[in-house]
Amino acid sequence: MNTSLRIAIVGAGPGGLTLARILHRHGMTVSVFERESGPFERPQGGTLDLHAESGQLSLRRAGLEDAFKRIARYEDQGSRLMNHHGHLLYEAPNPEAGERPEVDRTALRQALLDSLPLGCVNWGAGIDAVDPVGDGRWTLHQGALTHGPFDLVVGSDGAWSKVRPLLSHYQPQYSGLTFIEFGIDEVDNLHPPIARLVGRGKLDIDGEARSIIVQRNANAHLRGYAVFRVPTDWAASHIDLSCAASLKTHFEGWHPDILALFDAANAQLECRHIHALPVGHRWAHRPGLTLIGDAAHLMSPFGGEGVNAAMLDAAELAQHLLKTPDCSQAVQAYENHMFERVMPAAQGSAEGAATQLSHDSLALSLAHLHHHLTPQ
Ligand SMILES: Cc1cc2nc3c(=O)[nH]c(=O)nc-3n(C[C@H](O)[C@H](O)[C@H](O)COP(=O)(O)OP(=O)(O)OC[C@H]3O[C@@H](n4cnc5c(N)ncnc54)[C@H](O)[C@@H]3O)c2cc1C
């Protein structure tokens, strides 16, 4: 282990913070640069299921098993599939006994932040560019400010990474799917029929060239997505983002119990265009730079693997840096293994995005659920 290495991590998402925590735990000094002004600048998004062999394993390596148990929701692992007539086609048996508890993204980020020393994360530090110094090290540029030089810069800055262009020519491509996100508060008290419809976990509703995904979050909050296969500019002219009930016009003929979701939703909607990097995305090693998480292998959310892969990248990169004295060898070992490891997840997510809303989507979803969630 080379504790004198100067390491910069760009991006304080689940990947970057897991890496910072594991390295810090083993005596290495790291600096994290995050463009958001503080941990509460924006809600961090919905609920995530952390898998035993990746997300949970990484938190164990981070020494955060107990912190995780305090925020994990084992009771919310349910999964349902319904058609647009409101017929329930699948319900996971014994969802509470599953190994993939849900955790709210904000709670996960807070647990990771609480485990880091004050000053480790530089807030309000959006990095615009990374430049070579000439001696194998790199500097970070934040407006007129320069940080560094660093021996290693890790891009964990998500889909639109500013580090990735130094390693790869690829940009994420639009998958053709647009998610219109809605939220429902206090569902148990204010909307008991909707709470019953969704159940304790996730509800997928597949219809004719449309779908709705709704997921239970902590504090009786539901987060949902109305899913459309449309050009990127479609939502701007067809969706009123200040009126959730207006979504009903795009789901004509759907069962009234399902349409009630849009009546119950908060007025403000968010539009999310789903992008992905090509399956098998990789780059030639360049000393002093690497990528983890979405910056390395952005996938559509259909596999539910993105955050798990990001956290496992962090754990594996940390392990190589801790056991291999030569930084470049450590990073190459991480990259070579990671490129292969993420392939099946990236392939599965790509297939999910390609078949979602197709004529076969309901049958494929059903087969997937039977294969993956029903005990064999
Ligand atoms: C709608 C939707 C639903 C999803 N659902 C799931 C799910 O159920 N399960 C799952 O596993 N995954 C899911 N994902 C994917 C998951 O969100 C990502 O894979 C995961 O967040 C990746 O973590 P990360 O740390 O690599 O990047 P991010 O979480 O994107 O974090 C990147 C961080 O870098 C910061 N940043 C960006 N640019 C800069 C810059 N230039 N300078 C400094 N900081 C910067 C950002 O502010 C952010 O804090 C979903 C994604 C979407 C869009």
The ligand as an SDF file (V2000), in Angstrom:
LIG
                    3D

 53 58  0  0  0  0  0  0  0  0999 V2000
  -34.5900    6.7140  -13.1310 C   0  0  0  0  0  0  0  0  0  0  0  0
  -33.4290    5.9000  -12.6310 C   0  0  0  0  0  0  0  0  0  0  0  0
  -33.6690    4.8450  -11.7620 C   0  0  0  0  0  0  0  0  0  0  0  0
  -32.6120    4.0660  -11.2950 C   0  0  0  0  0  0  0  0  0  0  0  0
  -32.8570    3.0170  -10.4800 N   0  0  0  0  0  0  0  0  0  0  0  0
  -31.8560    2.2180  -10.0760 C   0  0  0  0  0  0  0  0  0  0  0  0
  -32.0840    1.0940   -9.2510 C   0  0  0  0  0  0  0  0  0  0  0  0
  -33.2170    0.8040   -8.8620 O   0  0  0  0  0  0  0  0  0  0  0  0
  -31.0240    0.3140   -8.8840 N   0  0  0  0  0  0  0  0  0  0  0  0
  -29.7420    0.6040   -9.3010 C   0  0  0  0  0  0  0  0  0  0  0  0
  -28.8010   -0.1430   -8.9580 O   0  0  0  0  0  0  0  0  0  0  0  0
  -29.4830    1.6710  -10.0640 N   0  0  0  0  0  0  0  0  0  0  0  0
  -30.4950    2.4740  -10.4700 C   0  0  0  0  0  0  0  0  0  0  0  0
  -30.2260    3.5440  -11.2610 N   0  0  0  0  0  0  0  0  0  0  0  0
  -28.8320    3.7950  -11.6480 C   0  0  0  0  0  0  0  0  0  0  0  0
  -28.0460    4.4390  -10.5000 C   0  0  0  0  0  0  0  0  0  0  0  0
  -28.7080    5.6320  -10.1690 O   0  0  0  0  0  0  0  0  0  0  0  0
  -26.6080    4.7320  -10.9160 C   0  0  0  0  0  0  0  0  0  0  0  0
  -26.0490    3.6210  -11.5540 O   0  0  0  0  0  0  0  0  0  0  0  0
  -25.7310    5.1230   -9.7290 C   0  0  0  0  0  0  0  0  0  0  0  0
  -26.2170    6.2730   -9.0990 O   0  0  0  0  0  0  0  0  0  0  0  0
  -24.2960    5.3580  -10.1920 C   0  0  0  0  0  0  0  0  0  0  0  0
  -23.5220    5.8680   -9.1360 O   0  0  0  0  0  0  0  0  0  0  0  0
  -22.2460    6.7570   -9.4400 P   0  0  0  0  0  0  0  0  0  0  0  0
  -21.6320    7.0550   -8.1160 O   0  0  0  0  0  0  0  0  0  0  0  0
  -21.4060    6.1210  -10.4910 O   0  0  0  0  0  0  0  0  0  0  0  0
  -22.8030    8.0810  -10.1370 O   0  0  0  0  0  0  0  0  0  0  0  0
  -23.9260    9.1810   -9.6610 P   0  0  0  0  0  0  0  0  0  0  0  0
  -24.8650    8.5970   -8.6760 O   0  0  0  0  0  0  0  0  0  0  0  0
  -24.4470    9.7280  -10.9200 O   0  0  0  0  0  0  0  0  0  0  0  0
  -23.0460   10.2590   -8.9110 O   0  0  0  0  0  0  0  0  0  0  0  0
  -22.2190   11.1420   -9.6220 C   0  0  0  0  0  0  0  0  0  0  0  0
  -21.8740   12.3280   -8.7420 C   0  0  0  0  0  0  0  0  0  0  0  0
  -20.9310   13.1490   -9.4230 O   0  0  0  0  0  0  0  0  0  0  0  0
  -21.3390   14.5060   -9.3280 C   0  0  0  0  0  0  0  0  0  0  0  0
  -20.7650   15.1890  -10.5110 N   0  0  0  0  0  0  0  0  0  0  0  0
  -21.1740   15.0890  -11.7990 C   0  0  0  0  0  0  0  0  0  0  0  0
  -20.3990   15.8320  -12.5900 N   0  0  0  0  0  0  0  0  0  0  0  0
  -19.4710   16.4140  -11.7840 C   0  0  0  0  0  0  0  0  0  0  0  0
  -18.3640   17.2830  -12.0300 C   0  0  0  0  0  0  0  0  0  0  0  0
  -18.0580   17.7060  -13.2770 N   0  0  0  0  0  0  0  0  0  0  0  0
  -17.6100   17.6830  -10.9820 N   0  0  0  0  0  0  0  0  0  0  0  0
  -17.8980   17.2470   -9.7110 C   0  0  0  0  0  0  0  0  0  0  0  0
  -18.9410   16.4250   -9.4300 N   0  0  0  0  0  0  0  0  0  0  0  0
  -19.6900   16.0030  -10.4550 C   0  0  0  0  0  0  0  0  0  0  0  0
  -22.8560   14.4620   -9.3010 C   0  0  0  0  0  0  0  0  0  0  0  0
  -23.4040   15.6320   -8.7400 O   0  0  0  0  0  0  0  0  0  0  0  0
  -23.0990   13.2210   -8.4360 C   0  0  0  0  0  0  0  0  0  0  0  0
  -23.1260   13.5300   -7.0620 O   0  0  0  0  0  0  0  0  0  0  0  0
  -31.2690    4.3590  -11.7130 C   0  0  0  0  0  0  0  0  0  0  0  0
  -31.0380    5.4370  -12.5710 C   0  0  0  0  0  0  0  0  0  0  0  0
  -32.1040    6.1940  -13.0310 C   0  0  0  0  0  0  0  0  0  0  0  0
  -31.8280    7.3290  -13.9980 C   0  0  0  0  0  0  0  0  0  0  0  0
  1  2  1  0
  2  3  1  0
  2 52  2  0
  3  4  2  0
  4  5  1  0
  4 50  1  0
  5  6  2  0
  6  7  1  0
  6 13  1  0
  7  8  2  0
  7  9  1  0
  9 10  1  0
 10 11  2  0
 10 12  1  0
 12 13  2  0
 13 14  1  0
 14 15  1  0
 14 50  1  0
 15 16  1  0
 16 17  1  0
 16 18  1  0
 18 19  1  0
 18 20  1  0
 20 21  1  0
 20 22  1  0
 22 23  1  0
 23 24  1  0
 24 25  2  0
 24 26  1  0
 24 27  1  0
 27 28  1  0
 28 29  2  0
 28 30  1  0
 28 31  1  0
 31 32  1  0
 32 33  1  0
 33 34  1  0
 33 48  1  0
 34 35  1  0
 35 36  1  0
 35 46  1  0
 36 37  1  0
 36 45  1  0
 37 38  2  0
 38 39  1  0
 39 40  1  0
 39 45  2  0
 40 41  1  0
 40 42  2  0
 42 43  1  0
 43 44  2  0
 44 45  1  0
 46 47  1  0
 46 48  1  0
 48 49  1  0
 50 51  2  0
 51 52  1  0
 52 53  1  0
M  END
$$$$
